[in-house]
Amino acid sequence: MSKCRSNFQTGFPRFQASAWKLKGIRANASSKSHSELDDSASLDIGDPADLSDRYRVLSLEFPALEVFGSCCGTDPRHIQAIAAAVLSLPQCPVALSGNIAVV
């Protein structure tokens, strides 16, 4: 499980054998680095559409991912966007019924 991630592009060791065992992720809403966030005067909520697209791409690169969470700066808009992006993938074993994910 990887938590409090803020950099999807360089934050994961894609070519290490252990990377394929990654089962879950909780990302910050912001795409800023931890040091940029530490120096910010306010909470950066990022862009729900951008975050959900990054989750979609990441789930295609890491097929073992099955836990998609959120961390600092996220709210229900982010969760809804992440769920829609991940549940729309053909390899997703979960169906959405109303607001409930059904395995």
DSSP file (Angstrom, degrees, kcal/mol; ACC not computed):
  #  RESIDUE AA STRUCTURE BP1 BP2  ACC     N-H-->O    O-->H-N    N-H-->O    O-->H-N    TCO  KAPPA ALPHA  PHI   PSI    X-CA   Y-CA   Z-CA
    1    1 A M              0   0    0      0, 0.0     2,-0.5     0, 0.0    24,-0.2   0.000 360.0 360.0 360.0 131.1    0.0    0.0    0.0
    2    2 A S  E     -a   25   0A   0     22,-2.3    24,-2.1     3,-0.0     2,-0.3  -0.949 360.0-171.0-111.9 131.2    1.3    3.4   -0.9
    3    3 A K  E     +a   26   0A   0     -2,-0.5    24,-0.2    22,-0.2    25,-0.1  -0.876  54.6  15.5-126.8 157.5   -0.1    6.4    0.9
    4    4 A C  E    S+     0   0A   0     22,-0.9     2,-0.3    -2,-0.3    23,-0.2   0.867  76.2 172.5  55.9  43.9    0.0   10.1    0.7
    5    5 A R  E     +a   27   0A   0     21,-1.7    23,-3.5    -3,-0.2    -1,-0.2  -0.599  19.5 170.1 -83.0 141.9    1.4   10.1   -2.8
    6    6 A S        +     0   0    0     -2,-0.3     2,-0.5     1,-0.2    -1,-0.1   0.457  64.8  57.9-126.5  -7.4    1.7   13.4   -4.6
    7    7 A N     >  +     0   0    0      1,-0.1     4,-1.2     2,-0.1    -1,-0.2  -0.842  47.9 171.4-131.1  98.1    3.8   12.5   -7.7
    8    8 A F  T  4 S+     0   0    0     -2,-0.5     4,-0.3     1,-0.2    -1,-0.1   0.766  77.4  58.8 -72.9 -25.7    2.4    9.8  -10.0
    9    9 A Q  T  4 S+     0   0    0      1,-0.2    -1,-0.2     2,-0.1     3,-0.1   0.909 126.0   9.5 -75.7 -42.5    5.0   10.4  -12.7
   10   10 A T  T  4 S+     0   0    0      1,-0.1    -2,-0.2     3,-0.1    -1,-0.2   0.390 107.0  88.2-117.7   0.9    8.2    9.7  -10.7
   11   11 A G  S  < S+     0   0    0     -4,-1.2    -3,-0.1     2,-0.0    -2,-0.1   0.517  78.6  65.1 -83.1  -4.9    6.9    8.4   -7.5
   12   12 A F  S    S-     0   0    0     -4,-0.3     2,-1.8    -3,-0.1     3,-0.1  -0.964  74.7-132.5-126.0 134.9    6.7    4.7   -8.4
   13   13 A P    >   +     0   0    0      0, 0.0     3,-1.7     0, 0.0     6,-0.3  -0.563  32.3 178.4 -80.2  80.0    9.5    2.2   -9.3
   14   14 A R  T 3  S+     0   0    0     -2,-1.8     6,-0.0     1,-0.3    -3,-0.0   0.738  72.4  46.2 -60.0 -26.8    7.8    0.9  -12.4
   15   15 A F  T 3  S+     0   0    0     -3,-0.1     2,-0.3     4,-0.1    -1,-0.3   0.332  87.0 101.0-105.7   9.7   10.5   -1.5  -13.4
   16   16 A Q  S X> S-     0   0    0     -3,-1.7     3,-1.2     1,-0.1     4,-0.6  -0.733  76.3-127.2 -90.2 144.0   11.3   -3.1  -10.1
   17   17 A A  G >4 S+     0   0    0     -2,-0.3     3,-1.0     1,-0.3     4,-0.2   0.857 108.5  57.9 -57.6 -36.4    9.8   -6.5   -9.5
   18   18 A S  G >4 S+     0   0    0      1,-0.2     3,-1.7     2,-0.2    -1,-0.3   0.755  90.9  71.7 -68.3 -22.7    8.2   -5.4   -6.2
   19   19 A A  G X4 S+     0   0    0     -3,-1.2     3,-1.5    -6,-0.3    -1,-0.2   0.816  88.3  62.1 -63.2 -29.5    6.3   -2.6   -8.0
   20   20 A W  G << S+     0   0    0     -3,-1.0    -1,-0.3    -4,-0.6    44,-0.2   0.560  95.4  62.3 -74.8  -6.3    4.0   -5.2   -9.6
   21   21 A K  G <  S+     0   0    0     -3,-1.7    -1,-0.3    -4,-0.2     2,-0.2   0.431  70.8 127.9 -94.6  -1.2    2.9   -6.2   -6.1
   22   22 A L    <   +     0   0    0     -3,-1.5    42,-0.1    -4,-0.2     3,-0.1  -0.396  29.8 173.8 -60.6 120.9    1.4   -2.8   -5.4
   23   23 A K        +     0   0    0      1,-0.2    43,-3.4    -2,-0.2    44,-1.9   0.664  54.8  14.5-105.3 -22.0   -2.1   -3.4   -4.2
   24   24 A G  E     - b   0  67A   0     41,-0.2   -22,-2.3    42,-0.2     2,-0.3  -0.991  52.1-164.8-155.7 160.1   -3.4    0.0   -3.1
   25   25 A I  E     -ab   2  68A   0     42,-2.1    44,-3.4    -2,-0.3     2,-0.4  -0.997   8.3-167.5-149.0 142.5   -2.8    3.7   -3.2
   26   26 A R  E     -ab   3  69A   0    -24,-2.1   -21,-1.7    -2,-0.3   -22,-0.9  -0.962  25.2-169.0-127.1 111.9   -4.0    6.8   -1.4
   27   27 A A  E     -ab   5  70A   0     42,-0.9    44,-2.1    -2,-0.4   -21,-0.2  -0.725  23.3-113.9-106.6 151.2   -3.0   10.0   -3.2
   28   28 A N        -     0   0    0    -23,-3.5    45,-0.2    -2,-0.3    44,-0.1  -0.422  26.1-125.3 -68.0 154.1   -3.0   13.6   -2.2
   29   29 A A  S    S+     0   0    0     43,-2.8    18,-0.6    15,-0.2    44,-0.1   0.831  90.7  75.8 -69.2 -32.5   -5.4   15.8   -4.3
   30   30 A S        -     0   0    0     42,-0.5    -2,-0.2    14,-0.3    15,-0.0  -0.460  69.2-149.3 -82.3 151.0   -2.6   18.1   -5.2
   31   31 A S        +     0   0    0     -2,-0.1    -1,-0.1   -24,-0.1   -25,-0.1   0.330  66.5 112.2 -96.6   5.5    0.1   17.3   -7.8
   32   32 A K  S    S-     0   0    0      1,-0.1    -4,-0.1    12,-0.1    -2,-0.1  -0.373  75.6-103.8 -72.7 156.9    2.6   19.5   -5.8
   33   33 A S     >  -     0   0    0      1,-0.1     4,-2.4    -2,-0.1     5,-0.2  -0.285  32.9-104.9 -72.8 165.8    5.5   17.9   -4.1
   34   34 A H  H  > S+     0   0    0      1,-0.2     4,-2.5     2,-0.2     5,-0.2   0.893 123.1  51.3 -60.8 -39.3    5.5   17.4   -0.3
   35   35 A S  H  > S+     0   0    0      2,-0.2     4,-1.5     1,-0.2    -1,-0.2   0.892 109.3  49.9 -66.9 -37.8    7.9   20.3    0.1
   36   36 A E  H  4 S+     0   0    0      2,-0.2     4,-0.5     1,-0.2    -2,-0.2   0.904 112.6  47.6 -64.6 -40.3    5.7   22.5   -2.0
   37   37 A L  H >< S+     0   0    0     -4,-2.4     3,-1.0     1,-0.2    -2,-0.2   0.891 108.1  54.7 -67.4 -39.2    2.7   21.6    0.1
   38   38 A D  H 3< S+     0   0    0     -4,-2.5    -1,-0.2     1,-0.2    -2,-0.2   0.852 111.2  45.9 -61.1 -33.9    4.6   22.1    3.3
   39   39 A D  T 3< S+     0   0    0     -4,-1.5    -1,-0.2    -5,-0.2    -2,-0.2   0.492  91.1 109.0 -87.7  -4.5    5.4   25.7    2.2
   40   40 A S    <   -     0   0    0     -3,-1.0     3,-0.0    -4,-0.5    -3,-0.0  -0.467  61.1-149.1 -76.5 144.1    1.8   26.4    1.0
   41   41 A A  S    S+     0   0    0     -2,-0.2     2,-0.3     1,-0.0    -1,-0.1   0.676  82.4  29.9 -81.9 -19.1   -0.3   28.9    3.0
   42   42 A S  S    S-     0   0    0     -5,-0.0     2,-0.3     0, 0.0    -1,-0.0  -0.923  94.1 -88.8-138.6 163.5   -3.5   27.0    2.1
   43   43 A L        -     0   0    0     -2,-0.3     2,-0.7     1,-0.1    -2,-0.0  -0.555  35.3-141.6 -73.7 128.7   -4.6   23.5    1.2
   44   44 A D        -     0   0    0     -2,-0.3   -14,-0.3     1,-0.1   -15,-0.2  -0.833  15.0-172.7 -93.5 114.3   -4.4   22.7   -2.5
   45   45 A I        -     0   0    0     -2,-0.7    -1,-0.1     1,-0.2    30,-0.1   0.496  24.6-159.0 -87.3  -2.4   -7.4   20.6   -3.5
   46   46 A G        -     0   0    0      1,-0.1    -1,-0.2    28,-0.1   -16,-0.2  -0.149  35.1 -53.7  62.4-155.6   -6.1   19.9   -7.0
   47   47 A D     >  -     0   0    0    -18,-0.6     4,-2.6     1,-0.1     5,-0.2  -0.971  36.5-152.2-127.2 113.6   -8.3   18.9   -9.8
   48   48 A P  H  > S+     0   0    0      0, 0.0     4,-2.5     0, 0.0     5,-0.2   0.860  98.1  51.7 -54.3 -39.0  -10.6   15.8   -9.4
   49   49 A A  H  > S+     0   0    0      2,-0.2     4,-1.9     1,-0.2     5,-0.1   0.909 111.5  46.5 -66.4 -41.2  -10.6   15.1  -13.1
   50   50 A D  H  > S+     0   0    0     -3,-0.2     4,-2.1     2,-0.2    -1,-0.2   0.930 113.4  48.8 -65.3 -45.5   -6.8   15.1  -13.3
   51   51 A L  H  X S+     0   0    0     -4,-2.6     4,-2.1     1,-0.2    -2,-0.2   0.920 111.7  48.7 -61.3 -44.5   -6.4   12.9  -10.2
   52   52 A S  H  X S+     0   0    0     -4,-2.5     4,-2.3    -5,-0.2    -1,-0.2   0.869 109.7  52.3 -66.5 -34.8   -8.9   10.4  -11.4
   53   53 A D  H  X S+     0   0    0     -4,-1.9     4,-2.5     2,-0.2    -1,-0.2   0.890 108.0  51.6 -66.5 -37.9   -7.2   10.2  -14.8
   54   54 A R  H  X S+     0   0    0     -4,-2.1     4,-2.5     2,-0.2    -2,-0.2   0.895 109.7  50.0 -64.8 -39.3   -3.9    9.6  -13.0
   55   55 A Y  H  X S+     0   0    0     -4,-2.1     4,-2.6     2,-0.2    -2,-0.2   0.915 109.7  51.4 -62.5 -43.0   -5.6    6.7  -11.1
   56   56 A R  H  X S+     0   0    0     -4,-2.3     4,-1.3     2,-0.2    -2,-0.2   0.945 113.0  44.1 -60.2 -48.7   -6.9    5.3  -14.3
   57   57 A V  H  X S+     0   0    0     -4,-2.5     4,-1.7     1,-0.2     3,-0.3   0.915 113.8  51.0 -62.2 -44.0   -3.5    5.3  -16.0
   58   58 A L  H  X S+     0   0    0     -4,-2.5     4,-2.3     1,-0.2    -1,-0.2   0.886 106.6  53.7 -63.0 -39.2   -1.8    3.9  -12.9
   59   59 A S  H  < S+     0   0    0     -4,-2.6    -1,-0.2     1,-0.2    -2,-0.2   0.796 107.8  51.2 -68.6 -26.4   -4.4    1.1  -12.7
   60   60 A L  H  < S+     0   0    0     -4,-1.3    -1,-0.2    -3,-0.3    -2,-0.2   0.852 113.7  44.4 -73.8 -34.6   -3.6    0.1  -16.3
   61   61 A E  H  < S+     0   0    0     -4,-1.7    -2,-0.2     1,-0.3    -1,-0.2   0.797 121.6  38.8 -78.1 -30.0    0.2    0.1  -15.5
   62   62 A F    ><  +     0   0    0     -4,-2.3     3,-2.1    -5,-0.2    -1,-0.3  -0.775  67.5 179.7-122.1  83.9   -0.3   -1.8  -12.2
   63   63 A P  T 3  S+     0   0    0      0, 0.0    -1,-0.1     0, 0.0    -4,-0.1   0.661  76.1  67.0 -64.1 -15.4   -3.0   -4.4  -12.7
   64   64 A A  T 3  S+     0   0    0    -44,-0.2     2,-0.1   -42,-0.1    -5,-0.1   0.600  72.7 116.6 -80.1  -9.3   -2.7   -5.7   -9.2
   65   65 A L    <   +     0   0    0     -3,-2.1   -41,-0.2    -6,-0.2   -42,-0.2  -0.364  23.9 151.3 -60.6 130.9   -4.1   -2.5   -7.8
   66   66 A E        +     0   0    0    -43,-3.4     2,-0.5     1,-0.2   -42,-0.2   0.417  52.3  69.5-139.6  -5.1   -7.4   -3.0   -6.0
   67   67 A V  E     -b   24   0A   0    -44,-1.9   -42,-2.1     2,-0.0     2,-0.6  -0.975  54.2-179.8-120.0 119.5   -7.5   -0.3   -3.3
   68   68 A F  E     +b   25   0A   0     -2,-0.5   -42,-0.2   -44,-0.2     2,-0.1  -0.921  19.1 154.1-121.6 103.0   -8.0    3.2   -4.5
   69   69 A G  E     -b   26   0A   0    -44,-3.4   -42,-0.9    -2,-0.6     2,-0.3  -0.361  29.9-128.3-115.4-165.7   -8.2    5.7   -1.7
   70   70 A S  E     -b   27   0A   0    -44,-0.3   -42,-0.2    -2,-0.1     2,-0.1  -0.946  16.9-178.0-145.8 165.9   -7.5    9.4   -1.1
   71   71 A C    >   +     0   0    0    -44,-2.1     3,-1.9    -2,-0.3   -44,-0.1  -0.360  51.5  11.1-139.1-144.2   -5.5   11.6    1.3
   72   72 A C  T 3  S+     0   0    0      1,-0.2   -43,-2.8    -2,-0.1   -42,-0.5  -0.070 122.9   9.6 -49.9 129.6   -4.9   15.3    1.9
   73   73 A G  T 3  S+     0   0    0      1,-0.3    -1,-0.2   -45,-0.2     2,-0.2   0.347  94.6 125.7  87.4  -5.5   -7.1   17.7    0.1
   74   74 A T    <   +     0   0    0     -3,-1.9    -1,-0.3   -47,-0.1   -28,-0.1  -0.514  30.0 172.2 -87.5 157.0   -9.6   15.2   -1.3
   75   75 A D    >>  -     0   0    0     -2,-0.2     4,-1.7   -30,-0.1     3,-1.0  -0.805  55.1 -68.6-145.2-175.5  -13.3   15.4   -0.9
   76   76 A P  H 3> S+     0   0    0      0, 0.0     4,-2.6     0, 0.0     5,-0.2   0.801 127.4  61.2 -54.9 -30.9  -16.4   13.5   -2.3
   77   77 A R  H 3> S+     0   0    0      1,-0.2     4,-1.9     2,-0.2     5,-0.1   0.903 105.9  46.7 -62.1 -39.8  -15.8   15.0   -5.8
   78   78 A H  H <> S+     0   0    0     -3,-1.0     4,-2.7     2,-0.2     5,-0.2   0.927 112.4  49.3 -66.9 -45.4  -12.4   13.4   -5.9
   79   79 A I  H  X S+     0   0    0     -4,-1.7     4,-2.7     1,-0.2     5,-0.2   0.916 111.5  49.1 -62.3 -44.2  -13.7   10.0   -4.7
   80   80 A Q  H  X S+     0   0    0     -4,-2.6     4,-2.3     1,-0.2    -1,-0.2   0.905 113.0  47.4 -61.9 -41.5  -16.6   10.0   -7.2
   81   81 A A  H  X S+     0   0    0     -4,-1.9     4,-2.1    -5,-0.2    -2,-0.2   0.898 112.6  48.7 -67.8 -40.6  -14.2   10.9  -10.1
   82   82 A I  H  X S+     0   0    0     -4,-2.7     4,-2.7     2,-0.2     5,-0.3   0.937 112.1  49.1 -63.7 -46.5  -11.7    8.2   -9.0
   83   83 A A  H  X S+     0   0    0     -4,-2.7     4,-2.8     1,-0.2     5,-0.2   0.924 111.6  48.7 -60.1 -45.2  -14.5    5.6   -8.8
   84   84 A A  H  X S+     0   0    0     -4,-2.3     4,-0.9    -5,-0.2    -1,-0.2   0.902 113.5  47.2 -62.4 -40.8  -15.9    6.5  -12.2
   85   85 A A  H  < S+     0   0    0     -4,-2.1     4,-0.2     2,-0.2    -2,-0.2   0.926 118.4  39.0 -67.2 -45.5  -12.5    6.3  -13.8
   86   86 A V  H >< S+     0   0    0     -4,-2.7     3,-1.4     1,-0.2    -2,-0.2   0.894 113.5  53.5 -75.0 -40.0  -11.5    3.0  -12.3
   87   87 A L  H 3< S+     0   0    0     -4,-2.8    -1,-0.2    -5,-0.3    -2,-0.2   0.706 100.9  63.0 -69.3 -17.7  -14.9    1.3  -12.5
   88   88 A S  T 3< S+     0   0    0     -4,-0.9    -1,-0.3    -5,-0.2    -2,-0.2   0.584  80.3 103.7 -82.0  -8.4  -15.0    2.1  -16.3
   89   89 A L  S X  S-     0   0    0     -3,-1.4     3,-1.5    -4,-0.2    -3,-0.0  -0.511  75.5-131.1 -76.5 141.3  -11.9   -0.1  -17.0
   90   90 A P  T 3  S+     0   0    0      0, 0.0    -1,-0.1     0, 0.0    -3,-0.0   0.810 105.1  54.5 -62.1 -30.5  -12.6   -3.4  -18.6
   91   91 A Q  T 3  S+     0   0    0      2,-0.0    -4,-0.1     0, 0.0    -3,-0.0   0.489  79.4 115.9 -83.8  -0.7  -10.5   -5.4  -16.1
   92   92 A C    <   -     0   0    0     -3,-1.5   -26,-0.0    -6,-0.2    -5,-0.0  -0.550  51.3-161.4 -73.4 122.1  -12.3   -4.0  -13.1
   93   93 A P        +     0   0    0      0, 0.0     2,-0.4     0, 0.0    -1,-0.1   0.294  64.3  89.4 -85.5  12.0  -14.1   -6.8  -11.2
   94   94 A V        -     0   0    0     -7,-0.0     2,-0.3     7,-0.0     9,-0.2  -0.863  59.5-157.1-113.6 142.1  -16.5   -4.3   -9.4
   95   95 A A  E     -C  102   0B   0      7,-2.8     7,-3.6    -2,-0.4     2,-0.5  -0.871  16.7-129.3-113.4 151.5  -19.8   -3.0  -10.6
   96   96 A L  E     -C  101   0B   0     -2,-0.3     2,-0.5     5,-0.2     5,-0.2  -0.889  21.3-177.6-104.4 125.7  -21.4    0.2   -9.4
   97   97 A S  E >   -C  100   0B   0      3,-3.1     3,-1.9    -2,-0.5     2,-0.5  -0.922  68.3 -50.6-122.2 102.6  -25.0    0.1   -8.2
   98   98 A G  T 3  S-     0   0    0     -2,-0.5    -2,-0.0     1,-0.3     0, 0.0  -0.601 121.5 -26.4  67.5-120.9  -26.2    3.6   -7.3
   99   99 A N  T 3  S+     0   0    0     -2,-0.5     2,-0.5    -3,-0.1    -1,-0.3   0.181 121.9  94.9-106.5  15.1  -23.4    4.9   -5.0
  100  100 A I  E <   -C   97   0B   0     -3,-1.9    -3,-3.1     2,-0.0     2,-0.4  -0.920  67.4-139.0-115.0 129.9  -22.3    1.4   -3.9
  101  101 A A  E     -C   96   0B   0     -2,-0.5     2,-0.5    -5,-0.2    -5,-0.2  -0.731  19.8-159.7 -84.3 130.5  -19.5   -0.6   -5.4
  102  102 A V  E      C   95   0B   0     -7,-3.6    -7,-2.8    -2,-0.4    -2,-0.0  -0.954 360.0 360.0-117.1 123.4  -20.4   -4.3   -5.6
  103  103 A V              0   0    0     -2,-0.5    -1,-0.1    -9,-0.2    -7,-0.1   0.439 360.0 360.0 -86.6 360.0  -17.7   -7.0   -5.9
